[in-house]
Amino acid sequence: MTTQTMRVIHIHSHGGPEVLKLEEKARPEPQMGEVLLRVYAAGVNPIDWRICQGLMKASMPITFPYTPGLEMAGVVEEVGPGVTAFKRGQAVIAQTSAGAYAEYITISVEALALKPQTVSFAEAATIPVGATTAWRVLFDHGGLTAGQRVLIQGAAGGVGLFAIQLAKWKGAHVIGTASTANLDFVRSLGADEVVDYTTTSVEGIAQDVDLVLDGVGGKTLSSLLAALRQGGTLISIAGPPPQEEAQARGVRAMMSRGAASVPLQVLTQLISEGHLNVTAGKAFPLSDVQQAHEYSRNGHGRGRIVLQIY
């Protein structure tokens, strides 16, 4: 029998976009409780290039060859032994610890959810990481409730766009920061106030905020801390916030890590019911993965970048 092969992205050492190589390998076979997923699109997250560059060695060590990619959308190609919840031909989304930058992947059925019919595969590929991260920050770690004020830094990004909509769904007052080109987009998602971070500091504009979601990091953290009320919370997904400054201001600051409490099925239901709109960013073919990572590293995009594989 001829072994079936697939195209896959590998890195064989840490480095910049140049270490990403398009190669071929044998197509995997699903084991007990798994499906073989034909990947139509994969999300390109900032953490992908940070892992490739070696910036996450301490918390997320990898072995080579390594295939990046944490989220995807595709179609079930085969089901392994014991699988009854999904069948061949179903369109699904999934989150994984690695391996989405490939034409096929084997994955546990526990990581799957049916793709909402209202979104494309490219859009669907941005749901697993973006929406669950937004939920984790706002609700699991931030405890956001109706009537509270939340500031979302980087509101047009792959996490920010879901965070705006989830916060509004919860009944919060949302302030979003974005570049000039993305201000109208952030407003369209439901933000009550919008700040152009390229021309204006949030300090003095956004005040008495209960919760800050920081998706940018860097020099903006001081002004974000200043926007919090006493006892407020800043949660970053971009890097460790300054603890000493937070304590001096009487606020809490933390990095958001770990899995979200919400099942993917809850988020796909919210999408199907029209509570959440999904917007994919710029799409690249699998062969242009180096350009996709370079684009992600430069920031300022709208929505999650995707690799369009089929």
C-alpha positions in Angstrom: 0.0 0.0 0.0 1.3 3.4 -0.9 1.8 5.7 2.1 -0.3 8.9 1.7 1.6 12.1 2.3 0.7 15.6 3.3 2.2 19.1 3.2 3.2 20.4 6.6 5.2 23.3 8.1 8.2 22.3 10.2 10.8 24.2 12.1 14.1 22.4 12.9 15.5 25.1 15.1 14.5 28.3 16.9 14.5 31.5 14.8 12.6 34.1 12.9 10.2 33.4 10.0 13.1 32.0 7.9 13.1 28.8 10.0 9.6 27.9 8.8 9.9 25.2 6.1 7.2 23.6 3.9 7.8 19.9 3.8 6.1 16.6 3.2 5.5 13.7 5.7 3.3 10.7 6.0 -0.3 11.4 6.8 -1.2 10.3 10.3 -3.9 7.8 11.2 -6.5 8.4 13.9 -6.2 6.4 17.1 -8.8 5.5 19.7 -11.0 8.5 20.4 -9.5 10.6 17.6 -10.4 11.8 14.2 -8.3 12.7 11.2 -9.1 16.3 10.3 -8.5 17.8 6.9 -7.4 21.3 7.8 -9.0 23.9 5.6 -7.7 26.9 7.5 -5.4 27.5 10.6 -5.2 30.6 12.8 -1.9 32.4 13.1 -1.5 33.6 16.6 1.3 35.8 18.0 2.2 33.0 20.4 3.1 30.9 17.3 6.0 33.1 16.3 7.0 33.6 19.9 7.3 29.8 20.3 9.2 29.5 17.0 11.6 32.3 18.0 12.3 30.5 21.3 10.7 33.2 23.5 8.5 30.6 25.2 11.1 28.0 26.1 10.6 28.1 29.8 6.8 27.7 29.8 6.2 25.9 26.5 9.3 23.8 25.6 9.1 22.1 22.2 11.0 19.3 20.4 12.1 19.4 16.7 10.8 19.0 14.1 8.0 21.2 15.4 4.8 22.1 13.6 3.2 25.4 14.9 -0.5 26.1 15.0 -3.0 26.0 17.9 -6.4 26.4 16.2 -8.0 25.3 13.0 -11.2 24.6 11.0 -11.7 21.7 8.7 -13.6 18.6 7.8 -13.5 15.2 9.4 -11.7 12.8 7.0 -11.7 9.6 9.1 -12.9 8.6 12.5 -10.8 6.4 14.8 -12.0 3.5 16.9 -14.6 4.3 19.5 -15.7 7.6 17.9 -19.4 8.1 17.7 -19.9 11.8 18.3 -18.5 12.9 14.9 -18.6 11.4 11.5 -16.8 11.7 8.2 -17.7 14.9 6.3 -18.6 17.1 9.2 -17.2 20.6 9.3 -15.6 21.3 12.7 -13.3 23.7 14.6 -10.6 22.6 17.0 -7.9 23.8 19.4 -4.7 21.9 19.8 -1.3 22.3 21.6 0.6 22.2 18.2 0.3 21.0 14.6 -2.4 23.0 12.9 -0.1 24.3 10.1 -0.6 21.1 8.1 -3.0 19.6 5.6 -4.1 17.0 8.1 -4.0 16.5 11.8 -5.2 13.8 14.2 -7.0 15.2 17.2 -9.1 14.0 20.1 -12.9 14.4 19.7 -12.9 16.3 23.0 -11.1 19.2 21.3 -13.8 19.5 18.5 -16.9 21.5 18.0 -19.2 21.7 15.0 -18.4 24.7 12.8 -21.2 27.3 12.8 -22.8 27.3 9.4 -22.9 31.1 9.3 -19.1 31.5 9.0 -16.4 30.5 6.5 -13.6 28.1 7.3 -11.2 31.0 7.4 -13.4 32.8 9.9 -14.1 29.6 11.9 -10.3 28.9 12.3 -10.0 32.1 14.4 -12.6 31.0 17.0 -10.9 28.4 19.2 -8.0 30.6 20.6 -9.5 34.1 20.1 -12.9 33.5 21.7 -11.7 31.2 24.5 -8.9 33.6 25.4 -11.4 36.5 25.6 -13.7 34.5 27.8 -10.9 33.4 30.1 -9.7 37.0 30.6 -13.1 38.6 31.0 -14.9 36.0 33.0 -12.6 33.3 34.5 -9.9 35.7 35.6 -11.6 39.1 35.5 -15.0 38.2 36.9 -16.6 40.8 34.7 -20.3 41.5 35.5 -23.1 43.6 34.0 -22.6 47.4 34.5 -18.8 47.2 35.0 -16.4 49.2 32.8 -13.8 47.3 30.8 -11.0 48.7 28.7 -9.7 46.5 25.8 -6.3 47.4 24.5 -5.8 46.1 21.0 -9.6 45.8 20.4 -9.3 45.1 16.7 -7.1 42.0 17.1 -8.0 38.3 17.2 -8.8 38.3 20.9 -10.0 41.9 21.2 -12.8 41.6 18.7 -14.3 38.7 20.6 -13.7 40.5 24.0 -15.7 43.5 22.9 -18.7 41.4 21.9 -18.6 39.1 24.9 -18.4 42.0 27.3 -21.4 43.7 25.6 -23.3 40.4 25.7 -22.6 40.4 29.5 -23.9 44.0 29.8 -20.6 45.8 30.5 -19.5 49.3 29.3 -16.7 48.7 26.8 -13.9 51.1 25.9 -11.7 49.9 23.0 -8.3 51.1 21.8 -7.3 50.7 18.2 -5.2 52.2 15.4 -6.8 55.0 13.3 -7.6 52.6 10.5 -9.6 50.3 12.8 -11.6 52.8 14.9 -14.8 52.3 12.8 -14.4 48.5 12.9 -14.1 48.6 16.7 -17.2 50.8 17.0 -19.1 48.4 14.7 -18.4 45.5 17.2 -20.3 47.4 19.9 -17.7 49.4 21.8 -19.2 52.3 23.7 -16.1 54.4 23.5 -13.1 54.2 21.1 -9.6 55.5 21.7 -7.0 55.9 18.9 -3.8 54.6 20.6 -1.6 56.0 17.8 -2.5 59.6 18.8 -4.0 59.5 22.3 -3.0 58.0 25.7 -5.8 56.2 27.5 -4.7 57.9 30.7 -7.1 60.7 31.5 -9.7 59.5 28.9 -10.6 56.1 30.4 -11.0 56.4 34.1 -12.4 54.3 36.9 -12.2 51.2 34.8 -12.9 47.9 36.6 -11.0 45.6 34.2 -8.3 46.1 31.6 -7.6 43.4 28.9 -4.1 44.2 27.6 -3.4 42.6 24.2 -0.4 44.8 23.3 2.0 45.0 26.2 5.1 47.2 26.3 5.1 50.9 27.1 1.4 51.3 27.3 1.0 49.3 30.6 1.6 52.3 32.9 -1.2 54.3 31.3 -3.5 51.3 31.4 -2.8 50.8 35.1 -3.6 54.5 35.7 -7.0 54.0 34.1 -8.1 51.5 36.7 -10.1 52.3 39.8 -8.7 51.4 43.2 -9.0 47.6 43.4 -9.4 47.2 39.7 -7.6 44.5 37.6 -5.3 44.4 34.6 -5.0 41.1 32.8 -2.4 40.8 30.0 -2.1 38.3 27.2 1.0 40.0 25.8 3.5 39.9 28.6 4.0 40.1 32.4 2.7 43.4 33.8 4.7 45.4 36.3 3.7 44.1 39.7 5.4 46.9 41.8 3.7 49.7 39.9 0.3 47.8 40.2 0.7 47.4 44.0 1.7 51.1 44.4 -1.5 52.1 42.6 -3.7 49.7 44.6 -4.7 47.5 41.7 -4.2 43.9 40.6 -2.1 42.9 37.6 -1.6 39.4 36.1 -0.9 37.4 33.0 -3.7 35.2 31.7 -2.6 31.6 31.2 -4.3 28.2 31.1 -7.5 26.8 29.6 -10.8 28.6 29.6 -13.7 27.2 31.5 -16.1 27.6 28.6 -16.6 24.7 26.1 -16.2 25.5 22.4 -19.8 24.5 21.9 -21.0 27.4 24.1 -19.1 29.9 21.9 -20.3 28.4 18.6 -23.8 28.5 19.9 -23.4 32.3 20.6 -22.1 32.7 17.1 -25.0 30.7 15.6 -27.5 32.8 17.6 -25.9 36.1 16.3 -24.5 37.3 19.6 -20.9 37.1 18.2 -19.7 38.1 14.8 -16.5 36.5 13.5 -14.0 38.5 11.4 -10.9 36.8 9.9 -7.8 38.9 9.1 -5.5 38.7 6.2 -5.2 35.2 4.6 -2.0 33.6 3.3 -1.5 30.2 1.5 0.4 27.6 3.5 3.4 28.2 1.2 3.6 31.8 2.4 3.8 31.0 6.1 7.0 33.0 6.5 5.2 36.1 5.2 2.2 35.4 7.5 4.5 35.3 10.6 6.3 38.5 9.5 2.9 40.2 9.1 1.8 39.0 12.6 5.0 40.3 14.1 4.4 43.8 12.7 1.0 44.0 14.4 -1.8 46.6 13.8 -3.9 44.0 11.9 -7.7 43.5 12.0 -8.8 40.1 13.1 -6.7 36.9 13.3 -4.4 36.1 10.4 -5.1 32.8 8.8 -3.4 30.2 6.7 -5.8 29.2 3.9 -4.8 25.6 3.3 -7.8 24.4 1.2 
